[in-house]
Amino acid sequence: MDTLMKRLLLLASLMLGCTFVFADTLTLKSGHPESYVVKKGDTLWDISTFFLKDPWRWPTLWGANPQVANPHLIYPGDKLTLVFIDGVPRLVVKPHLSKSPAGRISAKNGAIPAVDLSLIQPYLLQNRVVDAQWFEAQPMIMGGESPSKYHVVSDIVYVQGELTVGDKFGVYAQGREFSNTEGEALGLEVVLTASGRVVESGAVSKIELLSSLRETRAGNRILPIEDDSLMSAYFMPRAAELTAVTTVLASGKDIREMGKLDVVYLDRGDIDGVETGHVFSIFKEGDVVVIDGDGIPVQPNDRNRYEKMLANVSADNAVQMPDLYRGKLMVFKVFEKVSLGIILKNERPVRVADKLTIPDSLIAGE
């Protein structure tokens, strides 16, 4: 009996240990369904919200299943069923087959994507971060056939420099210059105003504007259209692995507060190891509360000049409060020193200078 009891206790301990390990990697949502039929218009992200507390962890939910090793194998009509393999939840797929010789029913546009790219498509096309000196060396628009100060679709504009007839270019306006807290230049934001095709070559070439997002004017520069400006629908979201201090550098729309589906710039990029699909948790740094001469905590907005000084130095009566959880974001575009991310979840408004950390579902509030 003692031996049996010891074995049961050992088994219980092992199961409990596995539970804690699993809790750190994947958490099912309360009230999740046992199965789900994929519909037209679904994304992997949408489906994961039915099953997971953290939908960005969908690769873990499906990663061990050879039937869906590649997300593009999931089509509208497929039935996803939640099963447990060695105590770990997995989704398995049962393809929807018709009785006709054609077999599987597939959507006209093929497999479902990871996320709805239409949400971030404007940012993928409009915003780039480049070296400021390099940008100044690119061909410049000198004016156009129209006497108007601004140029739109079908207008012919003049560009300084000999270009190849038939080549397509993007027309970019200068945006904000980014730098980090140490004053290091991170790059120049440039925003797409139009696209065009070279119709005549010479010392001053002519470009016909084919599309227009905003007015094009003299002084704008032209850049080759990036082949990688469109993000793959099948990237894999995963926890960021950066240990360097990373913060929200700016908002995509230059606004004070950002929320769900807003785009932000990060002050880290390719040279720092940031990659497309990296997921970060967002935190506001906790306030510093100062204890005054009477032993009473003084909040930041109520400090006098002396108390503000104490809060900025390492003093025994300056106490750092815990960081405040804001939400999560995912990187979708990476430049040399800067990245673009989209806020996937927010419980409080996100602001410039908020801290970005490795996501951890066990953190209070997440």
Secondary structure, DSSP 8 states (H G I E B T S, - for coil): -HHHHHHHHHHHHHHHHHHHHHHTT--B-TT--SEEE--TT--HHHHHHHHBSSGGGHHHHHHT-GGGSSGGG--TT-EEEEEEETTEEEEEEE--B-SSTT-B---TT-S--SS-GGGTHHHHHHEEEE-HHHHHTS-BEEEESS-SSEE-TT-EEEEEB---TT-EEEEEEEEEEEE-TT--EEEEEEEEEEEEEEEE-SSEEEEEEEEESS-EETT-EEEE--GGGS--TT---EE----S-EEEEEETT--SEE-TT-EEEES--GGGT--TTEEEEEEE---EEEE-TTS-EE-GGG--HHHHHHHTS--TTEEE---EEEEEEEEEEE-SS-EEEEEEEESS-EETT-EEE---TTSTT-
